[in-house]
C-alpha cells in the first residue's frame, strides 16, 4: 500500500487525498495511516488544503519503493527484494535463483553481516553508508563467458556513478572500480553451471557511498574511498541503485544480441590496467609483464619479460 501511495505522488504536483483513496479503493483514514508510517520512515510531505499532498523529500533508504521512481527498465530490477540486514545479498540471490526467480531479480540490502569479496575475502558493508546488491541473470551462454558479465557490470556501475555523482571512475581489471587509485566499488560474479551451459549468474556489487574515513575498518581507509569523501555530497543511494540497473539493462541487451564485442570498447575506454606494466598475482603464480589488452572473452593478455604471452582469467593486479 505504501508503494502504491508513493507511485501516485511526486515532488511537483499535488494529489488530493480523495483521488488517492479512489485510485486505491481504500478509505482516507487508511491512507493517512500509511502516510504517517512513511513520515516515520523519513519521507516529508507538503499538505495543502483543497490541493492535497506533494513529496518534499525522500529518505536515503533502500526499500523497493525508494528505488522504483528512478527505474526505467523493462525486465531488470522488476522484482526487488529489500532487506535492512542480511548475511550476504549473494546468499539470498542464490536462494531465489534456486526457487526459479525470474531473470532480473534484484536483492538489495542496507547492511550485510557476512559480505563476501573475491577470493573468499570479507567485504565490509556497514549499515546506512553503502549499497549492497545482487542481480540475478539467466544468460544463455557457456560458463567460460561468465567473467564477461563482471566487465559489463563494471561499465554499468561506472556510468551510473558518473550520472548520479559526477565522479568519473577508472576500471582496474577484472572487477575493481577506483577513484584516484582508491577502491569505490567491488564486483563479485558467481554462477551455477552445467559443464556446457550456465544455469544462472549472480552479479554482486558493493558501492561505498557515504563512508567517512572512520567507517572503513582495519586500515582500509588508505586503500578505499567513497562518493561522499570524494565529492563532499550525499547522493541518493536509491537513485544510484536504479541508475546502475538502468545502465545494466541496455548493456546486457546489447551483450545478448551482439556478444562481448558490444561491451569491450566501452570497458577499454575506462580501463587503467591496460598498455602498462603490471604485477599479476594468480592463485598459481606471480608474473610481471606488459598488459596488452583483454581478449574477446574478457581475459587479460600479458607479455612477460621473456616475451611469452599469458592469458589470465582471474588475478590481483598491481600497477
Ligand atoms: C571484491 O572487490 O572483492 C568484490 C566485492 C563484492 C561485494 C558485493 S556487496 C553485494 C554482494 N554481496 C556480497 O556478499 N558481495 C557482493
Boltz pocket constraint, residues with backbone or C-beta under 6 A from the ligand:
constraints:
  - pocket:
      binder: B
      contacts: [[A, 87], [A, 88], [A, 89], [A, 90], [A, 112], [A, 114], [A, 115], [A, 116], [A, 117], [A, 118], [A, 119], [A, 121], [A, 123], [A, 131], [A, 132], [A, 133], [A, 134], [A, 175], [A, 176], [A, 185], [A, 186], [A, 187], [A, 188], [A, 204], [A, 205], [A, 206], [A, 207]]
      max_distance: 6.0
